[in-house]
Amino acid sequence: MGEKGGYDEFPPFVGMMSNGTSGDVSSTDRSVVVEKRPAYEKINEVAEMIAQRVVEAHQVVTFHEWVPLGVASRELPLKPRKADSEMIAYADGIMTKTERLKGYHRHALKYAAYVERMGTGEYEVPRFVQVFRIGDLAIGTSPFETFTETGLEIKKRSPFADSFVIELANGAGGYMPPPAQLKLGGYETWFGTNRVQNDASEVITEAILEMMSELKAEN
């Protein structure tokens, strides 16, 4: 397209998107009744907002001819979550019911089946995490759906000027609530949705921060 306003008028551009630490956030306010909207309207609204923010940020970007680069990675000794005896007994009771499960959550049978199949912890969970350095920016990775507070903790303690975390990187091990959130319950904490040891978020946080410090020290 060579005419004015066509693609050839602009220099080459590569756009990248990733999931941040969004395991417990949504662009929709679930505390109120949300009016049904036409198909793709919300998607387009969010996409337009993100595009505008990128354009605004690009206006104040500082360009460099050279910056230090670095990468670090670790295979962590993370363990799969096991179901306790109370959970197993509850799941057994649901699985043996022959009548329609009235009074139970609509996904009760599905999650009882998770406990029956995976409750002993004989399955693999992703363990690979990384940190990338681009100048004074650090990018950490997590192979789980990671809660916002975990991402904010890493940003707060990072030795770099700017940091963020990409979730569901090098794996898709389900939700990873911090220990305190596990005690509160909710979809993200159910066995099957959450399949890794209870303190996995803390183990990954410390590993990412240690790798950030190592990369920062290479200056």
Residue pairs with C-beta under 8 A, 6 or more apart in sequence:
1 7
1 8
2 8
15 54
17 50
18 166
18 169
19 145
19 166
19 167
19 168
20 151
20 164
20 165
20 166
20 167
21 142
21 146
21 147
21 148
21 150
21 151
21 152
21 165
21 167
22 145
22 146
22 148
22 167
23 144
23 145
23 146
23 147
23 148
23 167
23 175
23 176
23 177
23 188
24 147
24 148
24 149
24 177
24 181
24 188
25 148
27 42
27 46
28 34
28 42
64 135
67 134
67 135
67 136
68 133
68 135
68 218
68 219
69 133
69 134
70 132
70 133
70 215
70 218
71 130
71 131
71 132
71 133
71 215
72 130
72 131
72 211
72 214
72 215
73 128
73 129
73 130
73 131
73 211
74 128
74 129
74 130
74 207
74 211
75 127
75 128
76 127
76 128
76 129
76 203
76 204
76 207
77 127
78 125
78 126
78 127
78 196
78 197
78 200
78 203
78 204
79 121
79 125
79 196
79 197
80 118
80 121
80 122
80 123
80 124
80 125
80 195
80 196
80 197
81 121
81 191
81 194
81 195
81 196
81 197
81 198
82 119
82 120
82 121
83 91
83 115
83 118
83 119
83 120
83 191
87 115
87 119
87 191
88 115
88 119
90 112
90 115
91 111
91 112
91 113
91 115
91 116
91 119
92 112
92 116
94 101
94 104
94 108
94 109
94 112
95 109
95 112
95 113
95 116
101 108
101 109
105 111
110 192
111 190
111 191
111 192
111 193
114 191
114 192
115 191
115 192
118 191
118 192
118 195
119 191
123 195
125 173
125 195
125 196
126 143
126 144
126 170
126 171
126 172
126 173
127 143
127 171
128 143
128 170
128 171
129 140
129 141
129 142
129 143
129 170
129 204
129 207
129 208
129 211
130 140
130 141
130 169
130 170
130 211
131 138
131 139
131 140
131 141
131 208
131 211
131 212
131 215
132 138
132 139
133 139
133 160
133 212
133 215
133 216
133 218
136 160
136 161
136 162
137 160
137 161
137 162
137 163
138 158
138 159
138 160
138 162
138 163
138 212
138 215
138 216
139 163
139 164
139 165
139 166
140 154
140 163
140 164
140 165
140 166
140 208
140 211
140 212
141 165
141 166
141 167
141 169
141 170
141 208
142 150
142 165
142 166
142 167
142 168
142 169
142 176
142 204
142 208
143 168
143 169
143 170
143 171
143 172
143 173
144 167
144 168
144 171
144 172
144 173
144 174
144 175
144 176
144 196
144 200
144 204
145 167
145 168
145 174
145 175
145 176
145 188
146 165
146 167
146 176
146 201
146 204
147 176
147 177
147 178
147 181
147 188
147 201
149 178
149 181
150 165
150 176
150 178
150 201
150 204
150 205
151 164
151 165
153 205
154 163
154 165
154 205
154 208
154 209
155 163
155 164
157 209
158 209
158 212
159 212
159 213
159 216
160 212
160 216
163 212
165 208
173 195
173 196
174 192
174 193
174 194
174 195
174 196
175 187
175 188
175 189
175 193
175 194
176 194
176 196
176 200
176 201
176 204
177 188
177 189
177 194
177 201
178 201
178 202
179 198
179 199
179 201
179 202
181 188
181 189
182 189
182 194
182 198
187 193
188 194
197 203
